[in-house]
């Protein structure tokens, strides 16, 4: 029998050690932190097998101090659990509610009269305010960074967490999330352009449109991808200006800033809503006073066709497959669908006298249109195939803008509220509302009390946030939808 030498044993031991696999599990708070082990990303809470006995762990999360630590497995075998508690950052903030100063209790220990000024940690907080009539209202909110946190107390609790109320320019109309949901673009009817609200920084920037800002009248906006491939992030913002019947194009930058590209005529009069048909690279623009929709080649900005006889058209939506365009006729009280190959009218729904179809959105599968009727205080669900109304959602007064979550489940509706008896352009006697329906069972999930004339409205691309404008305040309000998505 051959004798095993000490040298051979050493080689064998080294070979065994080299083949050893060490199992770790990293439990971390917060659980969605971005964790790396020895430079490679790992998933927290799940076993990780490594040949290395020693490891360096790093963890990152917004609102927390960056973590780094070194660890060594205590045995040649078995599992090792590593528990990490990241430290929250504290931010200087000011917290207040709309209206006169009120008494508050913040996180059960901080008391005083609004506004609160001091430091709060990143994350959830609980505010109770007491009015002069001793009525208490609670507001749960999240601190995401330094800045001012202003909230609108609701007379009836709603299942949404407020993000805040933000002052903006005069007569804000439409509002639109950026592709990464970090910015909001707000058109100003009585301003010299539009504004950009940076959500992480909670700051507002005003962009004056070159050469045309003095004419005011900026009403709608749309973001269009111009990427030649999926990795290119070339997005363009188009803003309509009804007073000059022009579209103004800007290129979006990753940091949220914009660069002016060009301005061009729409070919109509009092231009409003913009829609885009990627299959033909065409822009559609509804023109309020010329009673038509103009179709423009995106690249050349030349008008290639006009769809006339629409009696004050406003809302529009292309089906996702690009085969049809629906148009809402505000004064005519009808909804029309066009075949985009022939540009002929194929279907029409005529509503009762006095109807005022205003805004149209379409589901991601193209099966349904949703159309707001400002005069009849309802939103219609229209089957695209049969072009018939299959459901009506009742709303508060003066139904305005609508939007759908990406899966079509949530339907958000801005309701401007009562007009001033002396004229709708004068200050409204009371505020309006934003309503949210669940389209799966057609139930009303929430009614948010807004400011004076809630108008523009948008749901973020990740479905986590809802933003709307208050035309007469003028303000922007944002709420988290995550409570409705659970």
C-alpha positions in Angstrom: 0.0 0.0 0.0 1.3 3.4 -1.0 2.0 5.8 1.9 0.3 9.3 1.7 3.0 11.9 2.3 2.4 15.1 4.3 2.9 16.9 1.0 0.2 14.9 -0.6 -2.1 15.6 2.3 -1.4 19.3 2.0 -2.2 19.2 -1.7 -5.4 17.3 -1.0 -6.4 19.8 1.7 -5.8 22.7 -0.6 -7.9 21.1 -3.3 -10.7 20.6 -0.8 -10.6 24.2 0.3 -10.6 25.4 -3.2 -13.7 23.4 -3.9 -15.5 24.6 -0.7 -18.6 26.7 -1.2 -19.8 29.0 1.5 -23.4 30.0 1.8 -24.5 33.4 3.0 -27.9 35.1 3.4 -28.0 38.8 3.8 -31.1 40.2 5.6 -31.2 43.9 5.3 -33.5 46.8 6.2 -34.9 48.3 4.0 -35.4 45.0 2.2 -35.3 46.6 -1.3 -31.8 48.0 -0.8 -29.3 47.4 -3.7 -26.8 44.9 -2.2 -23.4 43.8 -3.7 -21.1 41.1 -2.4 -17.5 41.3 -3.5 -18.6 43.7 -6.2 -21.4 41.5 -7.6 -25.1 42.3 -7.2 -27.0 39.8 -5.0 -30.6 39.6 -3.9 -31.2 40.3 -0.3 -32.9 37.6 1.8 -31.9 34.7 -0.5 -29.0 32.3 0.0 -25.8 33.2 -1.9 -23.1 30.5 -2.5 -19.5 31.7 -2.9 -16.1 30.1 -2.9 -14.7 33.0 -0.9 -14.7 32.7 2.8 -14.3 36.5 3.3 -16.6 39.0 1.7 -17.2 42.7 1.4 -20.8 43.9 1.5 -22.1 47.2 0.2 -25.7 48.4 0.2 -27.3 51.5 -1.3 -30.8 52.9 -0.9 -32.3 56.4 -1.5 -32.7 58.1 1.8 -30.2 56.0 3.7 -26.5 56.3 4.5 -24.4 54.1 2.2 -23.4 50.9 3.9 -20.2 48.9 3.7 -18.9 46.1 5.8 -16.5 43.1 5.8 -17.4 39.6 7.0 -15.8 36.2 7.3 -17.5 32.8 7.4 -16.8 31.3 10.8 -16.7 27.7 9.6 -15.6 25.6 6.7 -19.2 24.6 6.1 -22.8 25.7 6.9 -24.7 28.9 6.4 -24.0 32.3 7.7 -26.7 34.9 8.1 -25.7 38.6 7.9 -28.1 41.1 9.4 -27.8 44.8 8.3 -29.8 47.8 9.4 -29.1 50.8 7.2 -29.3 54.2 8.9 -32.0 56.7 7.6 -30.9 60.1 6.6 -32.4 63.2 8.1 -33.5 66.2 6.1 -34.3 69.8 6.9 -38.0 70.2 6.0 -41.0 72.5 6.5 -44.4 70.9 6.8 -47.7 72.8 6.5 -51.2 72.6 5.3 -53.2 74.9 3.0 -55.1 77.6 4.7 -54.6 79.4 8.0 -52.1 78.1 10.5 -53.5 75.2 12.7 -52.3 73.2 15.6 -50.4 70.1 14.8 -49.1 66.9 16.4 -46.3 65.3 14.3 -45.3 61.7 15.0 -47.1 61.9 18.4 -44.3 63.9 20.0 -43.8 67.1 18.0 -46.4 69.7 18.6 -47.0 73.3 17.7 -48.7 75.6 15.1 -48.1 75.1 11.4 -45.7 75.3 9.7 -43.4 72.8 11.3 -39.7 73.6 10.6 -37.0 71.1 11.6 -35.4 67.8 10.6 -37.3 64.6 9.8 -35.9 61.3 8.8 -36.5 59.7 5.4 -39.7 57.7 5.2 -43.2 57.7 6.7 -44.6 60.3 9.1 -48.0 60.9 10.7 -49.5 64.4 11.0 -52.6 65.4 12.9 -53.9 68.9 12.5 -56.7 70.6 14.6 -58.7 73.4 13.1 -60.3 76.3 14.8 -63.5 74.3 15.1 -61.5 71.5 16.9 -62.0 69.1 14.0 -59.0 66.8 13.7 -57.7 65.6 10.3 -54.8 63.1 9.8 -52.3 63.1 7.0 -49.8 60.3 6.5 -46.9 61.3 4.3 -43.4 60.3 3.3 -40.3 62.5 3.5 -38.1 61.8 0.5 -35.6 64.7 0.8 -35.2 68.3 1.9 -37.8 70.9 1.1 -41.3 72.1 1.7 -44.1 69.6 2.2 -47.6 71.3 1.8 -50.7 69.2 2.1 -54.5 69.6 1.5 -56.5 68.2 4.4 -59.4 66.1 3.2 -62.8 66.3 4.9 -63.2 62.6 4.3 -60.2 60.2 4.5 -59.0 58.9 1.1 -56.9 55.7 0.6 -54.1 57.7 -1.1 -51.0 59.2 0.5 -50.4 62.8 -0.5 -47.0 63.7 -1.9 -47.6 67.5 -1.7 -49.1 70.6 -3.2 -46.8 72.8 -5.3 -47.2 76.4 -6.4 -46.9 76.9 -10.2 -47.5 79.5 -12.9 -50.8 81.1 -13.9 -53.5 78.9 -15.3 -51.8 75.5 -15.4 -53.5 73.2 -18.0 -52.2 69.8 -18.8 -49.6 67.9 -16.8 -47.3 65.1 -18.0 -44.8 62.8 -16.3 -41.4 62.3 -17.9 -40.4 58.8 -19.1 -38.6 58.1 -15.9 -41.3 59.7 -13.7 -38.8 62.1 -12.1 -40.2 65.3 -13.7 -43.6 66.7 -14.4 -44.2 69.1 -17.4 -46.9 71.6 -16.8 -48.3 73.8 -19.6 -49.4 77.3 -18.7 -52.3 78.9 -20.4 -51.5 82.3 -19.0 -47.7 81.9 -18.9 -44.8 82.3 -21.3 -44.2 78.6 -21.8 -44.3 75.6 -19.4 -42.8 74.5 -16.1 -40.8 71.5 -15.0 -41.3 70.1 -11.5 -38.4 68.0 -10.4 -39.9 65.5 -8.0 -36.8 64.3 -6.2 -35.6 67.9 -5.5 -39.2 69.3 -5.2 -38.2 72.3 -7.2 -39.9 74.1 -10.1 -38.3 75.5 -13.2 -40.0 77.8 -15.8 -39.1 77.4 -19.5 -40.1 80.4 -21.7 -40.7 79.4 -25.3 -38.3 81.3 -27.5 -39.9 84.0 -29.6 -43.4 83.0 -28.7 -43.6 83.2 -24.9 -45.3 86.7 -25.0 -48.3 85.2 -26.8 -49.1 82.9 -23.9 -51.7 80.2 -24.5 -49.8 76.9 -23.9 -52.3 74.2 -23.5 -51.3 70.6 -24.1 -48.2 68.5 -24.2 -47.0 65.0 -25.3 -43.7 63.1 -25.1 -42.6 61.1 -28.2 -39.7 58.7 -28.4 -37.5 59.3 -31.4 -35.1 56.5 -30.6 -33.7 54.5 -33.6 -33.3 51.6 -31.2 -34.4 50.5 -27.7 -31.2 51.7 -26.0 -31.3 55.2 -27.3 -33.1 57.6 -24.9 -34.0 60.3 -27.4 -37.4 61.7 -26.2 -39.0 64.8 -27.5 -41.5 67.1 -25.7 -44.1 68.8 -27.9 -46.1 71.7 -26.4 -49.1 73.2 -28.2 -49.8 76.9 -28.2 -53.4 77.7 -29.2 -52.9 81.5 -29.6 -50.3 81.0 -32.4 -51.4 77.6 -33.7 -47.9 76.2 -33.3 -46.2 73.2 -31.7 -42.9 73.8 -29.9 -40.4 70.9 -29.8 -37.8 70.2 -27.0 -35.3 67.4 -26.6 -35.3 65.8 -23.1 -32.0 65.3 -21.3 -31.4 62.5 -18.7 -31.0 65.2 -16.0 -34.5 66.4 -16.6 -33.5 69.6 -18.5 -34.8 70.4 -22.0 -33.2 71.8 -25.2 -35.2 73.8 -27.7 -35.4 72.2 -31.1 -37.9 74.0 -33.3 -41.4 75.6 -33.6 -43.8 74.9 -36.5 -47.4 75.7 -37.5 -50.1 73.2 -37.1 -52.1 74.2 -40.1 -55.2 74.9 -38.0 -56.6 77.6 -35.7 -56.6 77.5 -31.9 -54.7 74.2 -31.7 -55.1 72.0 -28.6 -54.5 68.3 -28.2 -51.6 66.4 -29.9 -51.5 62.7 -30.7 -48.8 60.6 -32.4 -49.1 57.8 -34.9 -45.7 56.0 -34.8 -46.6 53.6 -37.6 -46.8 56.5 -40.0 -44.7 59.0 -38.1 -47.6 61.4 -38.1 -48.7 64.0 -35.6 -52.4 64.7 -35.2 -53.5 68.1 -33.8 -57.1 69.1 -32.9 -57.9 72.7 -33.9 -60.7 74.3 -31.8 -61.7 77.2 -34.1 -61.0 75.7 -37.5 -63.1 72.7 -36.7 -60.6 70.2 -38.0 -57.8 67.8 -37.1 -54.5 68.4 -39.0 -52.1 65.6 -39.8 -48.4 66.5 -40.0 -45.4 64.6 -41.1 -43.2 64.6 -37.9 -39.9 65.0 -39.7 -40.8 67.8 -42.1 -43.7 69.4 -40.0 -45.6 69.6 -43.3 -49.4 69.3 -43.2 -50.3 66.2 -45.2 -54.1 66.0 -44.6 -57.0 67.7 -42.8 -60.0 66.0 -41.3 -62.7 68.6 -41.4 -66.3 69.1 -40.2 -65.6 68.2 -36.6 -67.4 71.1 -34.8 -64.8 72.0 -32.1 -62.7 68.9 -31.9 -60.6 68.4 -28.7 -59.7 64.9 -27.4 -58.0 62.4 -29.6 -56.5 58.9 -29.3 -54.9 56.5 -31.8 -55.4 52.8 -31.1 -52.1 51.1 -30.2 -52.0 49.2 -33.5 -52.2 52.5 -35.4 -55.3 51.4 -37.4 -57.8 53.9 -36.0 -58.1 57.5 -34.6 -60.9 58.6 -32.3 -61.8 62.2 -32.1 -64.2 63.9 -29.6 -66.3 66.8 -30.9 -66.9 69.1 -28.0 -69.6 71.3 -29.6 -71.0 68.7 -31.9 -71.6 66.2 -29.1 -70.2 63.2 -31.1 -67.3 60.8 -31.1 -65.9 59.8 -34.4 -63.4 57.1 -35.5 -61.3 57.2 -38.6 -59.5 54.5 -40.5 -55.9 55.6 -40.6 -55.2 53.9 -44.0 -57.9 55.8 -45.9 -58.6 58.6 -43.4 -62.3 58.1 -43.9 -64.9 58.2 -41.1 -65.9 54.7 -40.3 -67.9 55.0 -37.0 -69.7 57.7 -35.1 -71.5 58.0 -31.8 -73.9 60.9 -31.5 -74.7 61.9 -28.0 -77.8 63.7 -26.7 -78.2 67.4 -27.2 -76.0 69.4 -24.9 -73.3 66.7 -24.6 -69.7 67.9 -24.7 -67.1 65.1 -25.3 -63.8 66.5 -24.1 -61.0 64.0 -23.6 -60.2 60.5 -24.9 -57.8 57.8 -23.7 -57.5 54.2 -25.0 -56.5 51.0 -23.2 -53.2 49.4 -23.9 -54.8 46.5 -25.8 -56.9 48.9 -27.9 -60.2 47.3 -26.9 -61.8 50.3 -25.2 -61.9 54.1 -25.4 -62.8 56.2 -22.4 -64.3 59.6 -23.2 -65.1 62.4 -20.7 -68.3 64.4 -21.2 -67.9 67.8 -19.5 -71.6 68.8 -19.9 -73.2 65.5 -18.8 -70.8 64.8 -15.9 -69.8 61.3 -17.0 -67.1 59.2 -18.5 -68.1 56.8 -21.3 -66.5 53.4 -21.9 -66.7 52.7 -25.6 -66.1 49.3 -27.1 -63.7 49.9 -30.0 -64.8 47.0 -32.2 -68.6 47.8 -32.1 -68.1 51.5 -31.3 -70.9 51.4 -28.7 -71.1 52.7 -25.2 -70.9 49.7 -22.8 -70.7 51.7 -19.5 -71.0 55.2 -18.1 -69.1 56.3 -15.0 -70.9 59.2 -13.1 -68.7 62.1 -12.0 -68.8 65.3 -10.2 -69.5 68.5 -12.1 -67.6 69.7 -15.2 -65.7 66.5 -16.1 -62.3 67.3 -17.6 -59.2 65.2 -18.1 -58.9 61.5 -17.7 -56.2 58.9 -17.6 -55.7 55.1 -17.2 -53.1 53.1 -15.3 -51.0 51.0 -17.7 -53.1 47.9 -17.0 -56.3 49.8 -17.5 -57.5 49.0 -14.0 -57.5 52.6 -12.6 -59.5 55.3 -14.2 -58.6 58.8 -12.9 -60.9 61.8 -13.7 -60.5 65.5 -12.9 -63.8 67.3 -12.2 -63.5 71.1 -12.4 -66.3 71.8 -10.0 -69.0 74.5 -10.1 -68.6 77.5 -12.3 -68.9 81.0 -11.1 -72.5 82.1 -11.9 -71.2 85.2 -13.5 -68.9 83.3 -16.0 -66.8 80.1 -16.0 -63.6 82.1 -16.4 -64.2 83.9 -13.1 -63.1 82.4 -9.7 -65.1 79.3 -8.9 -67.2 79.4 -5.7 -65.7 76.2 -4.4 -63.1 73.5 -5.3 -63.3 70.5 -7.6 -62.4 66.9 -7.3 -60.4 64.0 -8.7 -62.2 60.7 -8.8 -60.7 57.2 -9.2 -62.6 54.2 -10.4 -61.7 50.5 -10.6 -62.7 49.5 -14.1 -62.6 45.8 -13.3 -65.8 46.1 -11.2 -66.7 49.7 -12.0 -66.5 50.8 -8.3 -65.5 54.2 -7.1 -62.3 53.9 -5.1 -61.6 57.5 -4.1 -62.7 61.0 -4.4 -60.0 63.6 -3.7 -60.9 67.1 -2.9 -58.8 69.4 -5.1 -58.4 73.1 -5.4 -60.2 75.6 -7.7 -60.8 73.9 -11.1 -58.8 70.6 -11.2 -58.0 70.3 -14.9 -54.9 68.5 -16.2 -54.2 65.0 -15.0 -51.7 62.2 -15.5 -50.8 58.9 -14.0 -47.1 58.1 -13.8 -45.6 55.5 -16.2 -44.9 53.1 -13.2 -48.5 53.7 -12.0 -47.3 54.8 -8.6 -48.3 58.5 -8.7 -51.2 60.7 -9.7 -50.7 64.4 -10.5 -53.2 67.1 -11.4 -53.4 70.8 -11.9 -55.7 73.3 -10.2 -56.3 75.9 -12.9 -57.4 78.8 -10.7 -55.2 78.4 -7.6 -52.7 77.9 -9.4 -51.1 74.7 -8.0 -50.1 71.1 -8.8 -51.1 68.3 -6.5 -49.6 64.8 -6.3 -50.8 61.6 -4.6 -49.3 58.2 -4.3 -51.5 55.4 -5.9 -49.6 52.6 -4.2 -52.4 52.1 -1.6 -54.8 51.3 -4.4 -52.5 48.9 -6.2 -52.0 46.5 -3.3 
